Amino acid sequence: ATPIDFAFAIHSQVGDKCTGAKINGRIVALRTEIENGDVVEILTNPNSHPSRDWLNHVVTSRARNRIRHWIS
């Protein structure tokens, strides 16, 4: 899964406001794969919202459905 999937798994509002992610203390691209044992921190911004491009990177149906809901 990706940090976007992880953000939506925490809570839909976290996913909706996601702007970036840190994995093991390092800033990474939102399309980066999360490995078992990784420590993930989701960066948020209250003025942010999901991007249509995220559909190309998410793996889980929950994240995909939530992004589609926001776009439509």
N, CA, C and O atoms as CSV, one atom per row, in Angstrom:
chain,resi,resn,atom,element,x,y,z
A,1,ALA,N,N,0.840,-1.180,0.000
A,1,ALA,CA,C,0.000,0.000,0.000
A,1,ALA,C,C,0.885,1.244,0.000
A,1,ALA,O,O,2.097,1.167,0.206
A,2,THR,N,N,0.259,2.376,-0.232
A,2,THR,CA,C,0.968,3.651,-0.292
A,2,THR,C,C,0.569,4.528,0.893
A,2,THR,O,O,-0.385,4.203,1.600
A,3,PRO,N,N,1.277,5.630,1.122
A,3,PRO,CA,C,0.869,6.539,2.188
A,3,PRO,C,C,-0.558,7.071,2.019
A,3,PRO,O,O,-1.226,7.368,3.010
A,4,ILE,N,N,-1.021,7.191,0.798
A,4,ILE,CA,C,-2.401,7.639,0.568
A,4,ILE,C,C,-3.374,6.599,1.120
A,4,ILE,O,O,-4.331,6.950,1.811
A,5,ASP,N,N,-3.136,5.324,0.821
A,5,ASP,CA,C,-3.972,4.246,1.355
A,5,ASP,C,C,-3.955,4.275,2.880
A,5,ASP,O,O,-4.992,4.127,3.526
A,6,PHE,N,N,-2.774,4.466,3.442
A,6,PHE,CA,C,-2.622,4.498,4.895
A,6,PHE,C,C,-3.409,5.666,5.495
A,6,PHE,O,O,-4.066,5.508,6.524
A,7,ALA,N,N,-3.344,6.829,4.861
A,7,ALA,CA,C,-4.061,8.008,5.363
A,7,ALA,C,C,-5.568,7.761,5.390
A,7,ALA,O,O,-6.236,8.111,6.363
A,8,PHE,N,N,-6.101,7.166,4.335
A,8,PHE,CA,C,-7.538,6.872,4.300
A,8,PHE,C,C,-7.905,5.758,5.275
A,8,PHE,O,O,-9.037,5.716,5.757
A,9,ALA,N,N,-6.976,4.857,5.576
A,9,ALA,CA,C,-7.246,3.800,6.549
A,9,ALA,C,C,-7.340,4.378,7.959
A,9,ALA,O,O,-8.098,3.868,8.783
A,10,ILE,N,N,-6.582,5.434,8.245
A,10,ILE,CA,C,-6.655,6.085,9.549
A,10,ILE,C,C,-8.020,6.731,9.716
A,10,ILE,O,O,-8.733,6.462,10.683
A,11,HIS,N,N,-8.380,7.593,8.756
A,11,HIS,CA,C,-9.676,8.282,8.786
A,11,HIS,C,C,-9.847,8.982,7.447
A,11,HIS,O,O,-8.875,9.459,6.862
A,12,SER,N,N,-11.074,9.042,6.965
A,12,SER,CA,C,-11.314,9.667,5.664
A,12,SER,C,C,-10.894,11.130,5.645
A,12,SER,O,O,-10.448,11.622,4.608
A,13,GLN,N,N,-11.025,11.839,6.768
A,13,GLN,CA,C,-10.620,13.248,6.802
A,13,GLN,C,C,-9.104,13.399,6.736
A,13,GLN,O,O,-8.607,14.388,6.199
A,14,VAL,N,N,-8.371,12.443,7.269
A,14,VAL,CA,C,-6.907,12.473,7.160
A,14,VAL,C,C,-6.519,12.283,5.697
A,14,VAL,O,O,-5.647,12.991,5.194
A,15,GLY,N,N,-7.145,11.349,5.019
A,15,GLY,CA,C,-6.870,11.133,3.604
A,15,GLY,C,C,-7.243,12.334,2.757
A,15,GLY,O,O,-6.515,12.699,1.835
A,16,ASP,N,N,-8.375,12.949,3.067
A,16,ASP,CA,C,-8.830,14.113,2.303
A,16,ASP,C,C,-7.872,15.287,2.425
A,16,ASP,O,O,-7.759,16.088,1.496
A,17,LYS,N,N,-7.183,15.405,3.545
A,17,LYS,CA,C,-6.302,16.556,3.805
A,17,LYS,C,C,-4.819,16.225,3.661
A,17,LYS,O,O,-3.965,17.047,3.993
A,18,CYS,N,N,-4.511,15.036,3.174
A,18,CYS,CA,C,-3.127,14.578,3.034
A,18,CYS,C,C,-2.367,15.423,1.999
A,18,CYS,O,O,-2.859,15.658,0.895
A,19,THR,N,N,-1.165,15.874,2.372
A,19,THR,CA,C,-0.322,16.627,1.442
A,19,THR,C,C,1.025,15.959,1.217
A,19,THR,O,O,1.708,16.246,0.234
A,20,GLY,N,N,1.407,15.071,2.124
A,20,GLY,CA,C,2.694,14.406,2.008
A,20,GLY,C,C,2.831,13.331,3.063
A,20,GLY,O,O,1.916,13.080,3.847
A,21,ALA,N,N,3.997,12.699,3.066
A,21,ALA,CA,C,4.218,11.627,4.035
A,21,ALA,C,C,5.696,11.508,4.360
A,21,ALA,O,O,6.566,11.842,3.555
A,22,LYS,N,N,5.949,11.021,5.566
A,22,LYS,CA,C,7.296,10.645,5.988
A,22,LYS,C,C,7.270,9.161,6.314
A,22,LYS,O,O,6.371,8.686,7.008
A,23,ILE,N,N,8.248,8.442,5.819
A,23,ILE,CA,C,8.413,7.036,6.161
A,23,ILE,C,C,9.769,6.907,6.832
A,23,ILE,O,O,10.801,7.252,6.257
A,24,ASN,N,N,9.745,6.401,8.062
A,24,ASN,CA,C,10.961,6.261,8.865
A,24,ASN,C,C,11.719,7.587,8.968
A,24,ASN,O,O,12.949,7.611,8.928
A,25,GLY,N,N,10.967,8.700,9.100
A,25,GLY,CA,C,11.565,10.008,9.297
A,25,GLY,C,C,12.006,10.732,8.047
A,25,GLY,O,O,12.518,11.849,8.136
A,26,ARG,N,N,11.823,10.125,6.871
A,26,ARG,CA,C,12.247,10.743,5.610
A,26,ARG,C,C,11.035,11.084,4.768
A,26,ARG,O,O,10.137,10.257,4.614
A,27,ILE,N,N,10.995,12.299,4.216
A,27,ILE,CA,C,9.890,12.695,3.347
A,27,ILE,C,C,9.975,11.871,2.065
A,27,ILE,O,O,11.038,11.751,1.456
A,28,VAL,N,N,8.828,11.302,1.668
A,28,VAL,CA,C,8.774,10.450,0.478
A,28,VAL,C,C,7.612,10.878,-0.415
A,28,VAL,O,O,6.724,11.616,0.014
A,29,ALA,N,N,7.629,10.413,-1.643
A,29,ALA,CA,C,6.530,10.656,-2.567
A,29,ALA,C,C,5.308,9.854,-2.117
A,29,ALA,O,O,5.448,8.788,-1.518
A,30,LEU,N,N,4.126,10.365,-2.403
A,30,LEU,CA,C,2.897,9.683,-2.004
A,30,LEU,C,C,2.711,8.342,-2.705
A,30,LEU,O,O,1.901,7.528,-2.262
A,31,ARG,N,N,3.430,8.098,-3.770
A,31,ARG,CA,C,3.309,6.825,-4.499
A,31,ARG,C,C,4.252,5.751,-3.975
A,31,ARG,O,O,4.236,4.626,-4.475
A,32,THR,N,N,5.079,6.076,-2.973
A,32,THR,CA,C,6.045,5.139,-2.388
A,32,THR,C,C,5.329,3.981,-1.701
A,32,THR,O,O,4.345,4.185,-0.990
A,33,GLU,N,N,5.826,2.769,-1.914
A,33,GLU,CA,C,5.262,1.582,-1.257
A,33,GLU,C,C,5.691,1.542,0.201
A,33,GLU,O,O,6.850,1.797,0.526
A,34,ILE,N,N,4.748,1.219,1.075
A,34,ILE,CA,C,5.041,1.051,2.492
A,34,ILE,C,C,5.398,-0.409,2.739
A,34,ILE,O,O,4.701,-1.314,2.278
A,35,GLU,N,N,6.473,-0.629,3.461
A,35,GLU,CA,C,6.910,-1.978,3.801
A,35,GLU,C,C,6.498,-2.300,5.236
A,35,GLU,O,O,6.253,-1.389,6.027
A,36,ASN,N,N,6.421,-3.581,5.577
A,36,ASN,CA,C,6.134,-3.987,6.954
A,36,ASN,C,C,7.188,-3.402,7.884
A,36,ASN,O,O,8.380,-3.434,7.580
A,37,GLY,N,N,6.747,-2.872,9.007
A,37,GLY,CA,C,7.652,-2.317,9.995
A,37,GLY,C,C,7.981,-0.852,9.805
A,37,GLY,O,O,8.619,-0.251,10.670
A,38,ASP,N,N,7.563,-0.256,8.689
A,38,ASP,CA,C,7.811,1.168,8.457
A,38,ASP,C,C,7.002,2.015,9.420
A,38,ASP,O,O,5.866,1.680,9.758
A,39,VAL,N,N,7.598,3.120,9.862
A,39,VAL,CA,C,6.892,4.102,10.676
A,39,VAL,C,C,6.454,5.207,9.720
A,39,VAL,O,O,7.283,5.853,9.079
A,40,VAL,N,N,5.128,5.418,9.632
A,40,VAL,CA,C,4.567,6.356,8.654
A,40,VAL,C,C,3.952,7.538,9.376
A,40,VAL,O,O,3.208,7.375,10.343
A,41,GLU,N,N,4.274,8.736,8.891
A,41,GLU,CA,C,3.673,9.966,9.395
A,41,GLU,C,C,3.005,10.656,8.210
A,41,GLU,O,O,3.641,10.882,7.180
A,42,ILE,N,N,1.735,10.987,8.352
A,42,ILE,CA,C,0.989,11.653,7.287
A,42,ILE,C,C,0.996,13.154,7.552
A,42,ILE,O,O,0.651,13.603,8.646
A,43,LEU,N,N,1.390,13.920,6.549
A,43,LEU,CA,C,1.393,15.377,6.640
A,43,LEU,C,C,0.077,15.887,6.053
A,43,LEU,O,O,-0.321,15.463,4.968
A,44,THR,N,N,-0.595,16.784,6.757
A,44,THR,CA,C,-1.887,17.276,6.305
A,44,THR,C,C,-1.898,18.796,6.225
A,44,THR,O,O,-1.056,19.477,6.809
A,45,ASN,N,N,-2.876,19.306,5.485
A,45,ASN,CA,C,-3.114,20.730,5.361
A,45,ASN,C,C,-4.621,20.912,5.273
A,45,ASN,O,O,-5.262,20.253,4.454
A,46,PRO,N,N,-5.214,21.787,6.088
A,46,PRO,CA,C,-6.673,21.950,6.082
A,46,PRO,C,C,-7.236,22.441,4.750
A,46,PRO,O,O,-8.429,22.284,4.491
A,47,ASN,N,N,-6.397,23.031,3.904
A,47,ASN,CA,C,-6.861,23.549,2.614
A,47,ASN,C,C,-6.614,22.583,1.464
A,47,ASN,O,O,-6.842,22.935,0.306
A,48,SER,N,N,-6.158,21.389,1.758
A,48,SER,CA,C,-5.827,20.403,0.729
A,48,SER,C,C,-7.020,19.493,0.439
A,48,SER,O,O,-7.947,19.394,1.242
A,49,HIS,N,N,-6.985,18.833,-0.714
A,49,HIS,CA,C,-8.007,17.852,-1.077
A,49,HIS,C,C,-7.415,16.828,-2.036
A,49,HIS,O,O,-6.370,17.073,-2.639
A,50,PRO,N,N,-8.081,15.678,-2.182
A,50,PRO,CA,C,-7.546,14.610,-3.048
A,50,PRO,C,C,-7.383,15.052,-4.500
A,50,PRO,O,O,-8.130,15.890,-5.005
A,51,SER,N,N,-6.400,14.470,-5.143
A,51,SER,CA,C,-6.124,14.748,-6.548
A,51,SER,C,C,-6.540,13.541,-7.397
A,51,SER,O,O,-6.457,12.398,-6.947
A,52,ARG,N,N,-6.981,13.804,-8.610
A,52,ARG,CA,C,-7.351,12.729,-9.541
A,52,ARG,C,C,-6.157,11.808,-9.806
A,52,ARG,O,O,-6.344,10.615,-10.047
A,53,ASP,N,N,-4.939,12.343,-9.765
A,53,ASP,CA,C,-3.724,11.547,-9.991
A,53,ASP,C,C,-3.535,10.457,-8.942
A,53,ASP,O,O,-2.889,9.443,-9.208
A,54,TRP,N,N,-4.092,10.660,-7.759
A,54,TRP,CA,C,-3.948,9.673,-6.691
A,54,TRP,C,C,-4.547,8.330,-7.084
A,54,TRP,O,O,-4.115,7.294,-6.579
A,55,LEU,N,N,-5.530,8.329,-7.973
A,55,LEU,CA,C,-6.160,7.073,-8.393
A,55,LEU,C,C,-5.146,6.133,-9.049
A,55,LEU,O,O,-5.334,4.916,-9.037
A,56,ASN,N,N,-4.078,6.684,-9.619
A,56,ASN,CA,C,-3.039,5.868,-10.262
A,56,ASN,C,C,-2.113,5.202,-9.250
A,56,ASN,O,O,-1.377,4.279,-9.601
A,57,HIS,N,N,-2.139,5.661,-7.992
A,57,HIS,CA,C,-1.182,5.176,-7.000
A,57,HIS,C,C,-1.794,4.355,-5.873
A,57,HIS,O,O,-1.086,3.593,-5.213
A,58,VAL,N,N,-3.095,4.495,-5.641
A,58,VAL,CA,C,-3.697,3.775,-4.509
A,58,VAL,C,C,-3.914,2.308,-4.843
A,58,VAL,O,O,-4.065,1.929,-6.004
A,59,VAL,N,N,-3.924,1.494,-3.795
A,59,VAL,CA,C,-4.081,0.053,-3.941
A,59,VAL,C,C,-5.424,-0.404,-3.363
A,59,VAL,O,O,-6.071,-1.292,-3.917
A,60,THR,N,N,-5.838,0.199,-2.259
A,60,THR,CA,C,-7.036,-0.258,-1.565
A,60,THR,C,C,-8.306,0.341,-2.169
A,60,THR,O,O,-8.305,1.461,-2.679
A,61,SER,N,N,-9.377,-0.428,-2.097
A,61,SER,CA,C,-10.659,0.041,-2.630
A,61,SER,C,C,-11.230,1.169,-1.776
A,61,SER,O,O,-11.920,2.049,-2.291
A,62,ARG,N,N,-10.949,1.147,-0.480
A,62,ARG,CA,C,-11.451,2.215,0.392
A,62,ARG,C,C,-10.906,3.574,-0.053
A,62,ARG,O,O,-11.661,4.538,-0.182
A,63,ALA,N,N,-9.606,3.646,-0.285
A,63,ALA,CA,C,-8.993,4.901,-0.727
A,63,ALA,C,C,-9.500,5.292,-2.112
A,63,ALA,O,O,-9.820,6.456,-2.352
A,64,ARG,N,N,-9.573,4.323,-3.019
A,64,ARG,CA,C,-10.038,4.605,-4.385
A,64,ARG,C,C,-11.469,5.147,-4.382
A,64,ARG,O,O,-11.764,6.112,-5.087
A,65,ASN,N,N,-12.353,4.538,-3.598
A,65,ASN,CA,C,-13.742,4.983,-3.535
A,65,ASN,C,C,-13.857,6.372,-2.925
A,65,ASN,O,O,-14.654,7.189,-3.385
A,66,ARG,N,N,-13.073,6.642,-1.900
A,66,ARG,CA,C,-13.127,7.949,-1.242
A,66,ARG,C,C,-12.622,9.049,-2.176
A,66,ARG,O,O,-13.186,10.142,-2.202
A,67,ILE,N,N,-11.567,8.771,-2.941
A,67,ILE,CA,C,-11.040,9.760,-3.888
A,67,ILE,C,C,-12.073,10.011,-4.995
A,67,ILE,O,O,-12.312,11.156,-5.375
A,68,ARG,N,N,-12.676,8.945,-5.502
A,68,ARG,CA,C,-13.724,9.105,-6.527
A,68,ARG,C,C,-14.896,9.913,-5.998
A,68,ARG,O,O,-15.460,10.738,-6.717
A,69,HIS,N,N,-15.266,9.680,-4.742
A,69,HIS,CA,C,-16.364,10.421,-4.117
A,69,HIS,C,C,-16.033,11.922,-4.070
A,69,HIS,O,O,-16.896,12.755,-4.344
A,70,TRP,N,N,-14.807,12.257,-3.729
A,70,TRP,CA,C,-14.398,13.653,-3.631
A,70,TRP,C,C,-14.400,14.319,-5.012
A,70,TRP,O,O,-14.834,15.462,-5.150
A,71,ILE,N,N,-13.915,13.601,-6.034
A,71,ILE,CA,C,-13.793,14.151,-7.389
A,71,ILE,C,C,-15.158,14.403,-8.021
A,71,ILE,O,O,-15.345,15.399,-8.719
A,72,SER,N,N,-16.112,13.505,-7.779
A,72,SER,CA,C,-17.412,13.631,-8.455
A,72,SER,C,C,-18.329,14.652,-7.828
A,72,SER,O,O,-19.448,14.850,-8.303
